[in-house]
């Protein structure tokens, strides 16, 4: 939905988004090849690790693992520790998963099939999971008790709920899969200079969220705390 809106603004030359934060790195790379992304030009650029600055215009600001979330009021003993545990009988009809709403989701399902076994998704379907659109509604459903466990969410989707007192616990599976959040500025931006200043702030020490990767001054921060 976000990419569709961005493309509409681009094609109609309407005033809209100047800067975008997304996991759709492939879409970013395609736009970079079309010279539709501004090159990063702030003073923080020289401090940023080169492997996290792609094509000179795609800044990887964040690295985040996919996690399992469960409601501790609904799962009072023997909580899940990995994806295989989601197939336990007590979770039938009480699981949440996501629709194929983004390339990262497709990658997650593909990875699950390759690492959990070729029959895993079939067995997961037999659990009668509830299907949501993405990590955020999955986290909200766990918080409300609508489901007991979400197979697919990220910490940023549930952290604010936990801070508000939601009975959510998160588990980082091993093996696990992660995602990159990239930030770009569009060449059709109506406020390119302001956008460059803002992105430079995001890349600075003051603009980074808690949890900077140990041993690096300005590397992308994992949002999992």
C-alpha positions as CSV (number, residue, x, y, z in Angstrom):
1,X,0.0,0.0,0.0
2,X,2.8,2.4,0.8
3,X,4.7,1.7,-2.4
4,X,1.5,2.2,-4.4
5,X,0.9,5.6,-2.8
6,X,4.6,6.6,-3.4
7,X,4.3,5.6,-7.0
8,X,1.1,7.6,-7.4
9,X,2.8,10.7,-6.0
10,X,5.8,10.2,-8.2
11,X,3.7,9.7,-11.4
12,X,1.4,12.6,-10.7
13,X,4.1,15.0,-9.5
14,X,2.0,15.7,-6.4
15,X,3.4,17.0,-3.1
16,X,3.7,14.0,-0.7
17,X,6.5,12.0,0.9
18,X,10.0,13.3,0.7
19,X,11.7,10.5,2.7
20,X,10.8,6.9,3.2
21,X,11.7,4.2,5.7
22,X,10.9,0.7,4.5
23,X,12.1,-2.9,4.3
24,X,11.6,-2.9,0.5
25,X,15.3,-2.7,-0.3
26,X,14.8,-4.3,-3.8
27,X,12.4,-1.5,-4.7
28,X,15.0,1.0,-3.5
29,X,17.7,-0.6,-5.6
30,X,15.5,-0.4,-8.7
31,X,14.9,3.3,-8.0
32,X,18.6,3.9,-7.5
33,X,19.3,2.5,-11.0
34,X,16.8,5.0,-12.4
35,X,18.6,7.8,-10.6
36,X,15.4,8.6,-8.6
37,X,17.1,8.7,-5.2
38,X,19.1,11.6,-3.8
39,X,22.7,10.9,-2.9
40,X,23.4,11.2,0.9
41,X,25.4,14.4,1.4
42,X,25.5,15.2,5.1
43,X,28.6,15.3,7.4
44,X,27.6,12.0,9.0
45,X,28.1,10.2,5.7
46,X,31.8,9.9,6.2
47,X,31.3,8.0,9.5
48,X,28.7,5.6,8.2
49,X,29.9,2.0,7.5
50,X,30.0,1.5,3.7
51,X,28.2,-1.8,3.8
52,X,25.2,0.0,5.2
53,X,25.1,2.8,2.6
54,X,24.1,1.2,-0.7
55,X,24.3,3.0,-4.1
56,X,25.3,6.1,-2.1
57,X,21.6,6.8,-1.5
58,X,20.1,3.9,0.5
59,X,20.9,4.2,4.2
60,X,20.4,1.0,6.3
61,X,19.4,2.5,9.6
62,X,18.2,-0.5,11.4
63,X,18.7,-4.3,11.7
64,X,15.9,-6.2,13.3
65,X,15.1,-9.9,13.9
66,X,11.7,-11.5,13.4
67,X,10.4,-12.7,16.7
68,X,7.7,-14.9,18.2
69,X,5.4,-13.0,20.5
70,X,3.1,-14.6,23.0
71,X,0.6,-13.4,25.6
72,X,1.7,-14.6,29.0
73,X,-1.9,-14.6,30.3
74,X,-2.8,-17.1,27.6
75,X,0.4,-19.1,27.7
76,X,1.1,-19.6,31.4
77,X,3.6,-22.5,31.1
78,X,6.0,-24.0,28.7
79,X,6.1,-21.0,26.3
80,X,7.3,-21.5,22.7
81,X,11.1,-21.3,22.2
82,X,11.2,-21.7,18.5
83,X,9.1,-22.2,15.4
84,X,8.8,-25.9,15.8
85,X,6.9,-25.3,19.1
86,X,4.1,-23.5,17.1
87,X,2.9,-26.9,15.9
88,X,2.0,-28.0,19.4
89,X,-1.7,-29.0,19.8
90,X,-2.4,-26.4,22.4
91,X,-1.9,-23.6,19.9
92,X,-4.4,-24.8,17.3
93,X,-6.7,-21.9,16.5
94,X,-4.7,-19.6,18.7
95,X,-1.9,-18.6,16.4
96,X,-1.4,-15.5,14.2
97,X,0.5,-15.3,10.9
98,X,0.7,-12.8,8.1
99,X,-0.5,-12.4,4.5
100,X,2.0,-12.2,1.7
101,X,1.9,-8.4,1.9
102,X,5.6,-7.6,1.2
103,X,8.7,-9.1,-0.4
104,X,10.2,-9.5,3.1
105,X,7.2,-11.7,4.1
106,X,7.7,-13.8,1.0
107,X,11.3,-14.2,2.0
108,X,10.3,-15.2,5.5
109,X,7.9,-17.9,4.3
110,X,10.6,-19.2,1.9
111,X,13.2,-19.2,4.7
112,X,10.7,-21.1,7.0
113,X,10.2,-23.8,4.5
114,X,13.9,-24.2,3.9
115,X,14.9,-24.2,7.6
116,X,11.9,-25.9,9.3
117,X,11.3,-28.6,6.8
118,X,9.3,-28.9,3.5
119,X,6.1,-29.9,5.3
120,X,6.3,-27.2,8.0
121,X,3.9,-24.7,6.3
122,X,1.4,-27.4,5.6
123,X,1.5,-28.4,9.2
124,X,1.3,-24.7,10.3
125,X,-1.8,-24.3,8.1
126,X,-3.4,-27.3,9.9
127,X,-3.2,-25.3,13.1
128,X,-5.9,-23.0,11.7
129,X,-4.0,-19.8,12.3
130,X,-5.6,-16.3,12.0
131,X,-4.1,-14.3,9.2
132,X,-3.3,-10.6,9.6
133,X,-1.6,-8.1,7.3
134,X,1.9,-7.7,8.7
135,X,3.7,-7.5,12.1
136,X,1.7,-4.6,13.7
137,X,-1.7,-6.2,13.7
138,X,-0.1,-9.5,14.8
139,X,1.4,-7.8,17.8
140,X,-1.9,-6.0,18.6
141,X,-3.8,-9.3,18.5
142,X,-1.4,-10.9,21.0
143,X,-1.7,-7.9,23.3
144,X,-5.5,-8.1,23.3
145,X,-5.6,-11.9,23.8
146,X,-7.3,-12.4,20.4
147,X,-4.5,-14.9,19.8
148,X,-2.1,-16.5,22.2
149,X,1.0,-16.5,20.0
150,X,2.1,-14.7,16.8
151,X,4.5,-16.5,14.6
152,X,5.4,-13.3,12.8
153,X,6.2,-10.0,14.3
154,X,9.1,-7.7,15.1
155,X,10.1,-5.9,18.3
156,X,9.2,-2.5,17.0
157,X,5.6,-3.7,16.5
158,X,5.2,-4.7,20.2
159,X,7.7,-2.6,22.2
160,X,5.3,0.3,22.7
161,X,2.6,-2.1,23.7
162,X,4.9,-3.7,26.3
163,X,5.9,-0.3,27.6
164,X,2.2,0.4,28.1
165,X,1.8,-2.8,30.2
166,X,0.6,-5.3,27.6
167,X,1.3,-8.9,28.8
168,X,3.6,-9.7,25.8
169,X,6.7,-11.7,25.9
170,X,9.0,-12.0,22.9
171,X,11.3,-14.9,21.8
172,X,14.1,-14.6,19.2
173,X,14.1,-18.0,17.5
174,X,17.4,-19.8,16.7
175,X,17.9,-20.2,13.9
176,X,16.2,-16.9,13.0
177,X,15.8,-14.4,10.2
178,X,16.1,-10.6,10.3
179,X,15.2,-7.6,8.2
180,X,16.8,-4.4,7.2
181,X,15.1,-1.0,7.4
182,X,16.4,1.3,4.7
183,X,15.9,5.1,4.3
184,X,15.9,7.1,1.1
185,X,15.1,10.5,-0.2
186,X,13.3,10.9,-3.5
187,X,14.5,13.1,-6.3
188,X,11.0,14.4,-6.7
189,X,10.9,15.6,-3.1
190,X,9.6,19.1,-2.7
191,X,11.9,19.7,0.3
192,X,15.2,17.9,-0.7
193,X,17.5,20.0,1.5
194,X,15.4,19.7,4.6
195,X,15.2,15.9,3.9
196,X,18.9,15.6,3.6
197,X,19.4,17.5,7.0
198,X,16.8,15.2,8.6
199,X,18.4,12.0,7.3
200,X,21.8,13.3,8.5
201,X,20.3,13.7,11.9
202,X,19.0,10.1,11.8
203,X,22.5,8.9,11.0
204,X,24.1,10.9,13.9
205,X,24.7,9.7,17.4
206,X,21.9,12.0,18.7
207,X,19.5,10.6,16.2
208,X,20.1,7.0,16.9
209,X,17.8,5.0,19.1
210,X,19.1,3.1,22.1
211,X,21.1,-0.1,21.4
212,X,23.9,0.8,19.1
213,X,25.8,-2.2,18.0
214,X,28.7,-2.8,20.4
215,X,32.1,-1.7,19.1
216,X,30.8,0.6,16.4
217,X,30.2,4.3,16.7
218,X,27.5,4.8,14.1
219,X,26.5,1.4,12.7
220,X,22.8,0.5,12.3
221,X,21.1,-0.2,15.6
222,X,19.2,-3.3,16.4
223,X,15.8,-2.3,17.7
224,X,15.6,-5.5,19.8
225,X,16.4,-4.6,23.4
